């Protein structure tokens, strides 16, 4: 893989500077619904991808399994996630999102969407909205391309980031 040039590095920094504050500004609406961004990420993953082992979930979320254990215990206690024996490997379990978890995820999404929709409605023209739609598609593609790309040198930073998300 070739090393990114200055244009790609500058754009990467710009995306990070745009997305991070947006995420921070949406946190209060999530907290009103009683969910942290870290837990939202976990149940969102289960909602999008279906049942998964804790080990797979940790790898996909870029966190250590030990870090995931406490959040999973909370999600299970809240009735948002259930753990069942793995059908083909008795040593493992599968995590599945419950109806309560799916409803909590939907409520959190609606809260965030309402905040964003209000801002978009008052601050963005029709052409701005078209640009935002295209940008969202590109960001989705970037996220899809990031799967499995975090190498060992980047892992400590990812774990620190995950720890910060859990505190929120």
NORDAQUI-V387555 format. One record per residue. SS is DSSP state (2 for helix, 1 for strand, 0 for the rest). PSI is psi in whole degrees, 0 to 359 (* if undefined). BURIAL is b if it has 16 or more other ideal C-beta (glycine too) atoms within 10 Angstrom, else e. Layout:
ss={SS,SS}
psi={PSI,PSI}
burial={BURIAL,BURIAL}
This chain:
ss={0,0,0,0,0,2,2,2,2,2,2,2,2,2,2,2,2,2,2,2,2,2,2,2,2,2,2,2,2,2,2,2,0,0,0,0,2,2,2,2,2,2,2,2,2,2,2,2,2,0,0,1,0,2,2,2,2,2,2,2,2,0,0,0,2,2,2,2,2,2,2,2,2,2,2,2,2,0,0,0,1,1,1,1,1,0,0,0,0,0,0,0,1,1,1,1,1,0,2,2,2,2,2,2,2,2,2,2,2,2,2,2,2,2,2,2,2,2,2,2,2,2,2,0,0,2,2,2,2,2,2,2,2,2,2,2,2,2,2,2,2,2,2,2,2,2,0,0,0,0,0,2,2,2,2,2,2,2,2,2,2,2,2,2,2,2,2,0}
psi={133,156,136,144,178,324,314,320,319,318,321,316,320,318,314,317,335,318,319,311,325,314,315,321,339,345,317,324,329,318,328,330,1,32,136,161,327,315,322,320,318,311,331,319,313,324,318,323,352,190,143,155,156,322,315,319,316,315,316,329,353,34,162,149,321,324,329,332,313,317,319,321,317,315,322,317,325,353,17,336,142,151,131,156,142,132,332,354,99,345,346,169,161,137,134,140,133,173,321,317,318,321,319,319,315,318,317,317,318,321,312,317,321,318,311,319,320,315,316,316,325,341,350,134,173,320,324,319,322,320,317,319,315,318,321,319,316,319,320,316,318,316,317,322,343,345,122,12,353,118,177,326,331,342,316,321,321,317,322,319,318,321,320,320,322,328,343,*}
burial={e,e,e,e,e,e,e,e,e,e,e,e,e,e,e,e,e,e,e,e,e,e,e,e,e,b,e,e,b,b,e,e,b,e,b,b,b,b,b,b,b,b,b,b,b,b,e,e,e,e,b,b,b,b,e,b,b,b,b,e,b,b,b,e,e,e,e,b,e,e,b,b,e,e,b,e,e,b,e,b,b,b,b,e,e,e,e,e,e,e,e,e,b,b,b,e,b,b,e,e,b,e,e,b,b,e,e,b,b,e,b,b,e,e,e,e,e,e,e,e,e,e,e,e,e,e,e,e,e,e,e,e,e,e,e,e,e,e,e,e,e,e,e,e,e,e,e,e,e,e,e,e,e,e,e,e,e,e,e,e,e,b,e,e,b,b,e,e}
